[in-house]
Structure formats: C-alpha cells, structure tokens
Amino acid sequence: MKAMPIAIWEMLDDLFGLIERRWRIVVSLGVVLGGLVLLNSIVSLGEVFSFKTWGIPEQDDRATLSEVVRNLGLLAVGIVGLAFGIWRAWTAHLQTITAQDQAATAIRQAEIAEQGHLTDRFNMAVEQLGSSEQTVRIGGVYALWRIANDSPERDQQPVWDILCAFVRQPPVQRDIDDFEMMPGRRNDIQTIMNLLSSFDVAMQMANRNYVLRFDGADLSEIDLRNFILVKASFIRSDLTNAKLDGANLTEGDFVGANLTQASLYDADLTHAKLSGADLTRARIANAIFHETSIYSTNLSSAGGLTQEQIDNTHTYFNHPPHSTRLNRIKP
C-alpha cells in the first residue's frame, strides 16, 4: 500500500514538471516577442509622430500609407502579444495550483485508504490471537509484528502492549499441541518473546523509554538465552526452569518472581531487583550481581553462587545480612 501514494506522487510530479516547463516556454516566448515588438514599436513611435509619417513634407521625404499601417500594426501586435503572454502565464499558474491541490487530495485519500487497510489487518490479527488453534495464534503474532514494522510511528507501541498483555494473560490455556511441539512451554508465547528480545527492538524501546511488562506471567520452561531484556518487569512471574543463560537482564524487576531451578549462567543482573525472589537450586555461575538487590531473596542451594557475587549485591534500607537466606554455596 505504501507504493500507491509514492506512484501517485511521482506521476503528479511529472505532470507538474511538464506544466512548469511549458509555462516557462510560453512566458519566455511571450516576453521575448513582446519585448522585440514593443522595442520596434517604440522606435517606430518616433516616425508615427513625425511629419513624414503623416505625409507632411520634411526635407523632401514622404512616408507611404503602407509604412504608417505597418508601424501601427506592429504596435498593436506588440501590445496584444504582451497581454497574451501575461494572460497565458497567469493561466498556467492557476493550472499548477489546481494540479497541486488535486495531488494533495489524492495523497490524502490514498493515506486514508491505507490506514483503513491497516485497521482491518490489525483487527483480524487480534482476533487470531484468541483462536483455540496454536498455529493461528502464532500467525496472529506475526501479523501484528508486520503491522508494527509497516506503521512504526502509529502502531508499534500498541502492538508491543498487546503482545505483552498476551504473555501476561493468554486467552487460551496450554493445550496438547504445546507439549507435542515444544514440551513444557507454549510456542505462541515463546514466539512473542523471540520477537521482543532482539537488539534492534531493544534500541527502539530504549528510544521510546518503553518497558516490557510480564508481571505475573507463566514463563516456566521459557528459553530466553542471550536475550536482551533491559529494564523488563517480571514481578511475581513464574520462571521455573527458565533458561536465562547469557541474557542481559540489567535493571530487570524480578521482585517476588519464582526462579526455582532457573539457569542463569553468565546472565547480567546489574542493578536488577531480586527482592523476595525464589532462586532455590538456580544455576547462577558467573552471573553478574553488580549492585543487585537481593533483600529477602531465597538463594538456597543456588548452584555456582560465590561470596564475591554476594559482596557485589546490596539490600534496601540497610537491612541486616541475614535477610538474605544463603543456606549453602555450591562451587
């Protein structure tokens, strides 16, 4: 649909160029012709008002009647030619304005038609998200994503909102297809997380100061390895057995989240909030805990946790060290 307004504009631009070129030619010819005739007429005016022109003897010279008619004719032609050139130039100017107005109207109509088409696509994609068939839901996800790319200024953020809402509260619970195709997790939600966690999308969200919110979502068994989820919110989310190895979770909010047996090898949790989170038997070797909040965090049997990681964390309001339960440290 984007090609239609562009094609119309190029066609009208060619038309404007043709009109403008003809207008310049007409004005130029009119001005040159009028100027030459007028110059000749001005020169001839001396003869028109001379004694010779009217047949009165002057130094034995006499002007013929044909010369008088010729001079008067040239004067009239010069005046008419100049007037015609001015009129033609003004007419061409009005035609140009009319053509520009028509072009602007055509472009507006094309944009309205395109927006109407996008609205229809948007509604159809949202309806697909509520389908009982997993493949249809995934198709709806990709349809919305295509709309976000086709209309970034208008529809990108609404698409993000809808996809995050779908992750938080999917309209259809897990079905047999989910476990057959990808045991333990939903493929439609995995597809959404794949799309929302790329580097390009992360940059776009940062420019809009947008925060991904998956609060209370069921993300057990989800695969987020090496994903970029800066400032994402997972408050009270279920991330049991989630794969977060190498993920960028800087400034993420995991307050009250269930990260039991989650894999966090090499994950970056700088400035993340893990207060009240459950990391029982989580595998967190080499994870970055720089100024990470772990107040009341359950780190029981956390695999790979070191004292250095603990030393790099901090708790809010200067709570005593025993507020973080570290029952056993595995190398």
N, C-alpha and C positions, 0 to 999 in steps of 0.2 A: 504493500500500500504506500510505502514511502516513495516509491519510484513514480507514482502518479503525479503528485504535486511537482516533483522535480521536472518531469517530462512536460507538464503544462507550462511551467515557468520558462523552460528552455524554448518552447515553441513561441510563447508570447514575447520572450526576449528577442528572438529572431525577427518577429513582426515589428517590435519597436525599433530595432536596428534598421529595418528596411524603410519604415516611415521616416525615421530620423535622417537617413541618407537621402531620400527623395526630397524631404523638406529642405535640407541643406542645398541640394542641387537647384531646386526651384528658387529659393531665396537668392542664391548666388547668381543664377542667370538673370533673375529679375532685377537685382541690384546693378549688375554689370550693364545689362541692356538699358535699364532706366537711366543709369548714370551717363552712358555714352550718348543716348538720345538727348537727355537733358543738357549735357555739355554742348552737343551740337546745336541744340535749340537756343541755349544761352548765347552761343557765338552768333547764331543767326538772328537773335533779337536785335543786335546792332543794325542789321540790314532791314529788319522789319520796320524799325522806326527811323530808317534813313529816307532821304528824299528819293534815292534810287529805287527803293522798294516800291514806292507808290507812283513811280513814273515821272517824278519831277526832275527836270534836267539838273545834273550836278557834274560839272567837269566833263560834259558831253557824254555821260554814261546813262543808260536807261535799263532798268530791270524788267524782265519779261513777266507776264502774268503767271506762267508756269513756275518761275522761281518763287514767286510770292506764295502760290499754293503749296509748293514743296516745303517751304520753310514752316508754314502754318501746320502742314500735315505732320512734319517731324516733331513739332512741339506737342501736338495733340497725341501722337503715338508715344512720346516720352512720358507724358502725364499719365496716359492710360496704362502703359507698361509698368510704371512705378506703382500705381494704385493696384494693379493686378498682382504684382509681386508681394505687396504688403498684405492684400487680402488672402493670397494663397498661403503665405507664411502663417497667418493667424488661423486659417482653416486647418492647416497641418498641425499646429499647436493644439487646437481643440481636439483633433482626432487622436493625438498622442495621449492627452489627458483621459479621453474616453476609453482608449485601449488599456491604459494603466488601471483605471477603475474596474474594467471588466476582468483584467488579470487578477487583481486583488480579490474580487468577488469569487472567481473560480478557485483561487487558492484556499480561501476561507471555506468554501463548500467542500473542497477535497479534504481539508483538515477535519471538518465536522463528520464527513463520511468515514474517515479513518478512525476517529475517536469512537464513533458508533460501532465500528467493526471490532475495535479493541475491547469495548464494553461487552459485546456479545461473547468474545473469546474468554474474557475474564469470568463472566458468569458461568459459562459452560465448564471452565476448568475448576471453579469452586464446587460445582455440582459433582464433578468427577471425584473430588476428594471424599465425598460422602458415600461412594459406591461400596458395596459389600465385596467386590472383587479387587484383590490386591493389584493386579496389573492395571486396572482402570484408575485406581488411586495414584499409582506411580505415573501414569500418563498425565493425570491432572497436575501433579507436581511439576513435571517438565513443561507442561503447557503454561503454567503460571510463571515459571522461570523464563520462558521465551518472551512472555509479555513484559517482564521486568527488564529484559535486555532491549526489547524493541521500544519501550517507552520508559527510560530510566528516571527522567525528571518527575513524571506523573505517577507511575505505578510501581517503581522499585521498592520503596519503603512499605507500601501496603502489602506487597507480595511477601516481603520479609515478615511482616506482622502475622499474616495468615499462616505461613509455614511454621512459625514459632508456636502459634496457637494450636496448630495441628499436632505438633510434638507434645505439647503440654496435655492436651485433651483430645486424643484421636477419636473421631466419631465412631469408629469400628474397632472392637477389641481384637486381640490376636486370633487368627484363625489357623486352620490346619495348613494352609499354603505357606504361612510364615515359617513354620517349623520344618516343612518339607524342603523349602528353597534355602533357608538360612536358619538352621536350628537355633533357638534361644533368643532371637531378636526379630523385630519387624523390618521388613525390607523397605517399606514406604518411608518409615522414619529414618532408616539408615541412608536412603537416597537424599532426603532433605538435609541431613547433617553433612553429607558429602558436598552438597551444593553450597551450603552456608559457611563452610570452613576453609575455602580456598584463599590464597594470598590476595588475589585481586578483589574478592568480595570483602575481605578484612580491611583493605585500604579504603574501599568505598564506604564501609561502615564507619571507619575512623573519621573520614572527612565529614560525614553527616552526624558524628557523635552518637551513633546508634549502638544500642546494647542488645545482644541476643539474650532472650529470657526463656529459660527452660525450667522454671521453678515447678517443683512437684512432678516432673515428667518421669515416666517409666523408661529409663535408658539402660536397663540391665542388658548385659552382653553386647552393648554397642561398641563399635570399632571406631575410635577417634585417634588412632595412631598418627602422629605427626601433623595433626590438625592445628589450625590457628583459631583459637577461641579466646582472644584477649578480651577481658572485662565481661565475659559471658557469665550469666547468672544461673546457677544450678541449685538454688536454695531448696532444701528438703527433697531433692531429686533422688531417684533410685538408680545408682550407678554400680550395682552389684556385678562383679566380674567384668566390668567395663575395661576396654583396652585403651589406655591413655598414654602409651609409651611415646616419648618424644614430643608430646603435644605442648603447644605454647598456651599455657593457662594463666598468663600474667594478669594479675588483678582480678582473677576469677572469684566468684562468690559461691562457696560450697557450704555455707552455714547450714548445719543440720542434715547434710547430704549423707546418703548411705553409700560408702565406697568399699564395702566389705569385699575382700579378695580382688580388688581392682588392681590393674597393672599400671604403674606409674614410672617405669624405668625412664630416666633421662627427661622426665617432664619438667617444665619450667613453671614453678608455682610462686614466682616472685610477687610479693605484695598480695598474694591470694588470701582469702578468708576461709579457714577451715574450722572455725569455732563450732563446737558441737557436732562435728562430722565424725562418722564412724569409719575408721580405716583398719578395722580388725583384719589381720592377715593380708593386708595390702602389700604389694611388692613395689617398693619405692627406692630401690638402689639408684644412686646418682641423681636423684631428683633434686631440683634446686629449691631450697626453702628460704630464700633471702627475704628477711622481714615478713615472713608468712605468719599469719595469726593462727595459733593452734590452741587457743584457750578452750578448755574442756573437750579437746579432741581426743578420741579414743584411738590410740596407736598400739593397741595390744597385739603382740606377735607380728608387728609390721616387719616384713622382710627387707633387709638391706638398709634399715634406718641406722644412722650413725649419730654419735654425740655431736659431731660437727654440724650436722643438719639441724639438730635441736638448738644448738647455740646460735644459729643464724636466724631463728624464729623470734617472735615476740608475742606477748599477750597484752590484751587491752587492760587499761586501768590498773596496771601493776599488780595483777592477781598473783598469788604465790605459785611457785613452780609446781606444787603437787596438783594444781588444777589440770595439768596435762598428764593423762594416765599413760605411762610408759612401763608396762609390766615386764617386757622382755625385748631385748635388742638382738636381732639376728644379723650376722655379718653379711 
